């Protein structure tokens, strides 16, 4: 594996000293592949007529969530495109049902208004993932027609004001990104101080306008993952499915480059195959098979399975600092 060994070793040491050896497994449930957006890189884009659309029922989602409880995961992640048919009140009820199962709840449902975020927070949501994708405002608007980076960042600010643990992150190797070291993205993350950071390689989808561009190398992806760990030593950092799709050993190597989170897919197989952000997606197998594969991987790496919800260390630090300031 011809990688920058010193960089990856340093990132792994920083990970160990700041967040420990535990790997937190967050059960991913892809509840809908409908989307009102037309992002140039995404297979779920509104204008893609080549995929079969679906929405999971509440019953199906809860069945998947009970698997998370059975497997000992502390968190479920509800992920979807920006589905215009979502009723915020229905999502709030679902959050309450998931909390009743003893699970932390992470949402990755795109951009909504403050009142909706507040409703979901009051229902018990703990975290919200919203990658900024690129710190270049012009490129952002090109890749996401009708969207502005400024608005995305305002949403992240709103979520933090509402006491969510927030997740940001960027895509490595985006066409049109002339900052291969991602200096602007790393600087933005340093300013945002997100609780979680999702970074992964751009993987071209032939059913999108960017289908003819090339993906980055696994070396580039792992180097950026390591740099994120060095930038944010205490953040939760996943080894993504996209890494494993780029290279069969990508997830293993991600855990050795500073990552401490994996999101095993709990979505029923009949739906997984239609949640195609990019082709060739790794981990399209039954949730039980996904779980056993990851448990075996952690055993091989001598990394223990994280216990409990695995809340943000950064959030705990902010709360402690706030209490100390009030005492002063």
N, C-alpha and C positions, 0 to 999 in steps of 0.2 A: 504494500500500500504506500505509494510514493507521496507522502504528505509532509507538511511542515511539522516534524515531530516535536520540536521544542515548543511551538505555539500550542499544539494540542495537549501536550503534557502539562504545560502551565495552566491552561484552562481547566484541565481535569483536577489539578491540585487546588485551584481556587474553588472549584465546585465542591470538592470534598471538605474544605475548611469552612465554607460558608453555608452550605445546605446539606452537607452530609452525603452518605452513600445511598440513602433510600431513593427508590424510584417510585413516584406516585403514578398510579394508573387511573386515568380519568375515562370513564366509559362514554364513548362518543355515540350519539344517536342522531342520525341525519334525518330529521323529521319531515323535510320537504325539499324537492329540487325545483320548485317554481321560483322564479325571480323576475322582478320588475326592472332590473338593471341590465345594461348591455355592455359589460366590461369586455374589452377586446381579447383578453387572455382566457376567459372562463367558459368552460363547457356548459354551465348552467345559464348562460346569457339568454335574455328574452328572445332574441332572434334565432336561436338555435332550434331548428325544427326537427332535428335528427334524434332527439332523446325522448324517451317516454317519461312523461311527468307523473309525479305521485305526491300524495300527502299521507303520512301515517295517521291513523286514528289515535285518539287518546288511549284506548285500550291497548293498542300495539306498542305505544310508547312506554306505558307502564309495565308491560310484560318485559320489554327490553331493560327497563330500569331495575326490575327485580333481579335480573341477571347480574347487574352491577353489585347489588347487595349480596347475592349468592357468592360472587367471586371475591368479595372483600374489598371492593373499590369504595373510596370515600366520596367520589364525585361523579355526577353525570354531566355531560356537555350536550346541550341541545343546539344543533347546528342546522342551518338552512340557508337557501337563498333569501333575498328580501321578498318574501311571499306576500303579495297584496291582499290575499284572502285571510291572513292571520287576523283573528280578533284578539286584541290585547287582553281582554277580560278572560278569554278562553286559555291563553297562555298563562295568565296569573293563576287561574284555578289549577292548571297542570303543575305549575311550580309548587303550589301548596301541597298537592298530592305527592310530589317527589320528596318534599321536605318531610312529609309524614313517614316516608320510608327510611328516614335517617340519613339522607344523602345531601351533600352540598350540591348546589346547582350553578352551573356555568352556562351562560347564554352566548350564542354566536349567531345572531339573527339580523345583523346589519343595522342600518340607520333608522331611528325612530325619533319621535319628539320627546321632550323632557317628561311630559305627563305619563307617557307609556313607560319610560325607564323607571319613573317613580312608582308606578303601579306594580311593576314587576319586582322592584326592590322591596316594596311593602309586603308583597306576597312571599318573600323569602329568598329571592335570587342573591347569590353571593358574588358572582364574578361575571364580567362581560368581556368577550374577546372581540376586538375590532382592529385588525391589522391596518396600518397606514399604507402598506404596500410599497410606496416610494416617498422619499422626502423631497422630491423634485416636483413643485406645484404644476409646472407646465406638462411634464410627463404624466402626472397623475390625471389631469383633466383630459389628456389625449387618450389614455388607456381606459378611463372611466367616463364616457360621454355624459355631460350634464352634471358632473360632480366636481367638487372643489376640495383640495386638501385642507384648506382652512376650515371648512365645515366638518370634515372628518375629525380634525383635532379638537374642534369645539365640542363634538359629541363625546370624545374621550374626557375632556375637562368636566363636562356635565356628569358623566358617569362617576368620576372620582368625587365630585361634590356631593353626589347621592350616596357615597360610601360603598360603591362597588370596588372590588379588586379588579383592576383593569389590565387588559392585555393588548399590546400593540405588536408591531413587527413588520417585516418587509419581505419582498420576494427577491431572490438572488438571481441576477442575470436577465433582468427584464429587457426586452428589445427597446432600444432608445435610451437606456441608462448608461451614460458615459462616465460613471463613477464606479469602476470595478471594485474599489476598496470600500465602497459604501460609507464613505466618511460622513456624508450628510445624514444618512440613516442612523449611524452610531451616535452622532451628536444629538440628533432628535431624541433618541432613546435615553441618552444621558440626561436630557432636560426633562423628559416626561416621567422618568423613574417608574415605569410600569411594573406591576406585580408579576406579570407573565410576558414572555416575548416569544412570538411565533415567527420563525424564519425558515424558509425552505426554498428550494430551487424553482425557477420558472420551468414548467414542463409544457411544451407546445401541444395544443389540441388541434387536430386537423379540421375540426368543425368550427373553428374561430378564425378571425382575421389574422391572427399571429401564428397560424398553424405551420408555416414554413420556416420559422426561426428555430435556432438551436438552443438546447438546454445547456446550462453551465456544467462543468465537470464536478465530480464528487469532491475533488480536492478543493475547488473553489467554495463549494457549499459548506464543507466541514471547517474550512478556515474562517469563514464568516460566522459560523456557529460559535467557534471558539472565541472570536473577537467580541461577540455579544456577551459571552460569559465574563470576559475580562472587563467589559464596560459596566455590567450589572452583576456583581458577584453573588448577590442574594436573591435574584429573580428566579422564578420557575421557568425552565427552558426545556421545551419538548424536543425529543428526537422524532421528527415528523414522518408520516406515511410517505410524503414526497421524497424524502431521503432514501427510503427503502425502494421506492419506485425507480429512482435514478440509478441505484446500485443495490443489488441484493443484500449486501452487508451494511448498507447505509445507516440503518437504525442502530445496529450494534456499534458502529463507529461513532455515531452521534452521541451515544451514551459515554463514549470514551473521549469525547471532545468538549465536555462540559454540560451535557443535557442531564436532566433529572426527572423528566416527565415523559410518559407515553400515553397516547390516547387510543386504546384498543377499541375497535369498531364493534358496537353492539347492535347496529342496524341489521334487521333481517336481511338475509342474502338476496331475496327477491327485490329489495330496494337498493341495496348496496351497489348493484351492477348498474343502476341508473343515476347514481350520484357521481357523475363523471366530470369533475373539474378538469381533468386531463386523462388521456388514455393510459392503459396499462397499469392502472392503480393497484398497488400492492395491498395485501391483506383482504382481498375480496374472498372471504371464506366464512364459515359459520362463526358466530361469536364464541362458541365453546372452543373451536380450533384456534381462534385468535388468542384466547386467554391462555391456553396450554402452551402455545408457541412462545408467548412473551414470558411466561413463568419460567420456561426452560432457558430462555435467553438470560434472564436475570440470575438464574442459578449458575450458568456458565461464567458470568461476569462477577459472581460473588457480590451482587448488589441486592439488598433486601427490599421486599415490597413495602412501600410506605403505608403507614397505618393512619386511619382517620381521614379527615377532609383535606389535610395538607394545605392549610391556609397560608397566605403570603407572609413571609418573614418581614418584608418591607412594610406591610400594613401594620403588623404588630409593633414594629419599631416606631411608625408614625403615631400610633395610639399611645405608646409609652411616652414619646416626646411630648404629645399633647397634654397628657396627664401631668408630666413634670412641669410644663409651662404653666398649667393652671395652679399648681401648688406654689409656684414661685409668685 
